[in-house]
Amino acid sequence: MFLNLSELTPLVKQNWMQHAIGPRPICFASTIDKDGKVNLSPFSFFNMVSSNPPVVIFSPSRRVRDNSTKHTLQNILEVPEVVINICDYDMVQQVSLASCEFPKGTDEFIKAGFTKEKASLVAPPLVKESKIRMECKVLEVKSLGDTGGAGQVVFAEVLCMHVDESILNDDRTMIDQTKLHHIARLGGDWYGRVGPENLFKVEKPNIKSGIGVDALPGTIRNSKILTGNNLGQLGNVHDLPVVDPSFEDEKLKNIFQYYSLSSEEMEKELHMYARQLLDEGNVTAAWQVLLSNEIA
């Protein structure tokens, strides 16, 4: 399907993009107006864009329905400060409730059942129930248009963070990613939950570059068994591996024993075994299995 977005209505464009671009982190923003009235609202157009200085962005876009602006944006233009409270699964239903379009002046802390906590450096309050709270000063609001759906991008510098000790690692030097069950926004009513059961690691070469898929031997690069992810793992090594004479593997021995009469079947079995090892994250062993076929 080909979609020309210029031919779609703003609401349809929004729906297609929100279903396609995800999962999106949620900025649960508490702000305050010049009269001291507090607002609390979630925004899924949110991310970090700089670490030095530490800057995040989020966008309280103009409403598609009637082109009105959101109370969060109005407050920020009056008092350029915001507390960004990070959402986790324990608070997702309350966060959703706070997104209701209550009349201006309504305290969403009360409506959604959250607890205010005084901030250290800014005027808006913290959400006590949030495990990570970031006090920010607003650097700039960049308008992307004056029609319904147009983003109003807020650039905010993070001045300080409050982190609940329950989500720290054992030596208290960093957040333990397995303990913070982030929630993320998808399309329509759909959300995602981050937990230990769906976390995985991808090795990232920070200093040396990987050799690349193009540097893999042809029999590996053109394998009908190995997936694109598998090729990415193999191409992520810094140097093309060589056969390790000390490498021993019982399953590898069995493959050579039972499929020695058919090079085609042997290659298939070796690639299937290498794929299994790669899916388990054992890149070194997978390379040895594949290289054994190269010299067989």
Secondary structure, 3 states (H helix, E strand, C coil): CCCCHHHCCHHHHHHHHHHHCCCEECEEEEEECCCCCEEEEEECCEEEEEECCEEEEECCCCCCCCCCCCHHHHHHHHCCEEEEEECEHHHHHHHHHHCCCCCCCCCHHHHHCCCEECCCCCCCCEECCCCEEEEEEEEEEEECCCCCCCCEEEEEEEEEEEECHHHECCCCCCECCCCCCEEEECCCCCEEECCHHHCCCCCCCCCCCCCCHHHCCHHHHCCCCCCHHHHHHHCCCCCCCCCCCCCCCHHHHHHHHHCCCCHHHHHHHHHHHHHHHHHCCCHHHHHHHHHHHHHC
